[in-house]
Amino acid sequence: MFGFQLLSAASVLLLLLLLTAHGAIPPPEDAARMARFVLHACDWGALATLSAQEGLRGYPFANIFSLSDGPPGPLSGSGVPYFYLTDLEISVQDLEINSNASLTVSLAQTPYCKKHKYDPQNPLCAHIIFSGNVVKVNDSEAGLAKKALFSRHPEMESWPKDHNWFFAKFNITCIWVLDYFGGLKTVTPEEYYSVKPYLLDAAPEIIRYV
């Protein structure tokens, strides 16, 4: 009975953590924290490349890609957007010519904006724009990328092996945050990656980033 009570208490705490993580967002003045929060809340994003395709060469070309910065859970986000790619994909062919890209993620894909009846274009439905370039991960990082992606997108493990899938990441050079009225806020990679999640000792059911 005692063991069951411990398990039940732990389960309740985990539920509180997850509910809070999905129901509250960082305040607008914490732009770096917001960027980390939104990325970790999202399972996909719009990746824009400069097209290398005939008839589109040099034009912006946006495409949807599944992504992950870590397994689900409020404390597991690394902030690094990882992808599972193949050279057969049209946008990856663009990246082979020019690896520069932008990546947009939005809380519109989460229950948050629907709950508050925010249109995806409403600044209160926060979205983040990353600029940088996409590169293959090295062997030492492949395990992290695999865990991050397959934990959120288990279907990936069954994708055709003859497509020569590989793990890649988005190297961030600048970040723009739109989460409130008054225009975009810029965040440097240093500010972004210095944000660390922790549980407040006084209220462990509340997740914050500092």
LINJOWO-V914839 format. One record per residue. RES is the residue in one letter. SS is DSSP state (H for helix, E for strand, - for the rest). PHI is phi in radians with two decimals (NA if undefined). PSI is psi as a letter, one per 20 degrees, with the letter a starting at -180 (* if undefined). Layout:
# LINJOWO-V914839
((RES/SS/PHI/PSI) (RES/SS/PHI/PSI))
This chain:
# LINJOWO-V914839
((M/-/NA/g) (F/H/-1.07/g) (G/H/-1.08/h) (F/H/-1.13/h) (Q/H/-1.14/g) (L/H/-1.10/g) (L/H/-1.11/g) (S/H/-1.12/g) (A/H/-1.12/g) (A/H/-1.12/h) (S/H/-1.15/g) (V/H/-1.11/g) (L/H/-1.09/g) (L/H/-1.07/g) (L/H/-1.07/g) (L/H/-1.07/g) (L/H/-1.06/g) (L/H/-1.17/g) (L/H/-1.10/g) (T/H/-1.16/g) (A/H/-1.06/h) (H/H/-1.53/i) (G/H/-1.84/i) (A/-/-2.38/q) (I/-/-2.21/r) (P/-/-1.09/q) (P/-/-1.24/q) (P/-/-1.01/h) (E/-/-1.29/i) (D/-/-1.81/m) (A/H/-1.12/g) (A/H/-1.13/g) (R/H/-1.11/g) (M/H/-1.09/g) (A/H/-1.06/g) (R/H/-1.11/g) (F/H/-1.08/g) (V/H/-1.13/g) (L/H/-1.02/g) (H/H/-1.19/h) (A/H/-1.36/i) (C/-/-1.76/q) (D/-/-1.82/i) (W/E/-2.67/r) (G/E/-2.66/r) (A/E/-1.71/o) (L/E/-1.75/p) (A/E/-1.86/p) (T/E/-2.02/r) (L/E/-1.67/o) (S/-/-1.13/p) (A/-/-1.92/j) (Q/-/-1.46/q) (E/-/-1.02/p) (G/-/1.55/i) (L/-/-2.14/j) (R/-/-0.92/p) (G/-/1.57/i) (Y/-/-1.55/q) (P/E/-1.09/q) (F/E/-2.45/o) (A/E/-1.72/q) (N/E/-2.52/q) (I/E/-1.58/p) (F/E/-2.34/p) (S/E/-1.19/q) (L/-/-2.61/r) (S/E/-2.88/q) (D/-/-1.89/j) (G/-/2.72/r) (P/-/-1.02/q) (P/-/-1.01/q) (G/-/2.21/q) (P/-/-1.19/i) (L/-/-1.92/j) (S/-/-1.93/j) (G/-/-1.45/p) (S/-/-1.56/i) (G/-/1.56/i) (V/-/-1.62/o) (P/-/-1.34/o) (Y/E/-1.81/q) (F/E/-2.28/q) (Y/E/-2.09/o) (L/E/-2.14/r) (T/-/-2.39/q) (D/-/-1.15/i) (L/-/-1.29/i) (E/-/-1.39/p) (I/H/-1.08/g) (S/H/-1.24/h) (V/H/-1.16/h) (Q/H/-1.11/h) (D/H/-1.09/g) (L/H/-1.14/h) (E/H/-1.19/h) (I/H/-1.57/g) (N/-/-2.53/o) (S/-/-1.38/i) (N/E/-1.19/q) (A/E/-2.83/r) (S/E/-2.22/q) (L/E/-2.32/p) (T/E/-2.04/p) (V/E/-2.23/q) (S/E/-2.49/q) (L/H/-1.19/i) (A/H/-1.06/h) (Q/H/-1.50/i) (T/-/-1.87/r) (P/H/-1.18/i) (Y/H/-1.02/g) (C/H/-1.22/h) (K/H/-1.13/g) (K/H/-1.04/g) (H/-/-1.63/j) (K/-/1.03/l) (Y/-/-1.61/p) (D/-/-1.15/q) (P/-/-0.98/h) (Q/-/-1.53/i) (N/-/-1.19/p) (P/-/-0.98/h) (L/-/-1.23/i) (C/-/-1.56/n) (A/-/-0.96/p) (H/E/-2.38/q) (I/E/-2.15/p) (I/E/-2.05/p) (F/E/-1.82/p) (S/E/-2.05/q) (G/E/2.82/b) (N/E/-2.53/q) (V/E/-1.82/p) (V/E/-2.38/q) (K/E/-1.20/q) (V/-/-1.41/q) (N/-/-1.44/r) (D/H/-1.05/h) (S/H/-1.23/h) (E/H/-1.80/i) (A/H/-1.06/h) (G/H/-1.09/g) (L/H/-1.13/g) (A/H/-1.12/g) (K/H/-1.08/g) (K/H/-1.09/g) (A/H/-1.08/g) (L/H/-1.37/g) (F/H/-1.24/h) (S/H/-1.22/h) (R/H/-1.76/h) (H/-/-2.24/m) (P/H/-1.05/h) (E/H/-1.04/h) (M/H/-0.99/h) (E/H/-1.09/h) (S/H/-1.76/j) (W/-/-1.18/q) (P/-/-0.94/p) (K/H/-1.16/h) (D/H/-1.32/j) (H/H/-1.51/i) (N/-/0.96/l) (W/-/-1.15/q) (F/E/-2.53/q) (F/E/-1.59/p) (A/E/-2.40/r) (K/E/-2.45/r) (F/E/-1.69/o) (N/E/-1.41/o) (I/E/-1.49/p) (T/E/-1.94/h) (C/E/-2.72/q) (I/E/-2.37/p) (W/E/-2.05/p) (V/E/-2.05/p) (L/E/-2.11/o) (D/-/-2.39/j) (Y/-/-2.82/r) (F/-/-1.29/q) (G/-/1.98/j) (G/-/1.83/r) (L/-/-1.25/q) (K/E/-2.04/q) (T/E/-1.76/q) (V/E/-2.30/p) (T/-/-1.46/q) (P/H/-0.99/h) (E/H/-1.11/g) (E/H/-1.12/g) (Y/H/-1.09/g) (Y/H/-1.39/i) (S/H/-1.40/i) (V/-/-1.26/p) (K/-/-2.20/p) (P/E/-1.37/q) (Y/E/-2.72/r) (L/E/-1.75/p) (L/-/-1.18/p) (D/-/-1.05/h) (A/-/-1.32/h) (A/-/-2.54/m) (P/-/-1.13/i) (E/-/-1.49/i) (I/-/-1.79/p) (I/E/-1.69/p) (R/E/-2.36/r) (Y/E/-2.10/p) (V/-/-2.27/*))
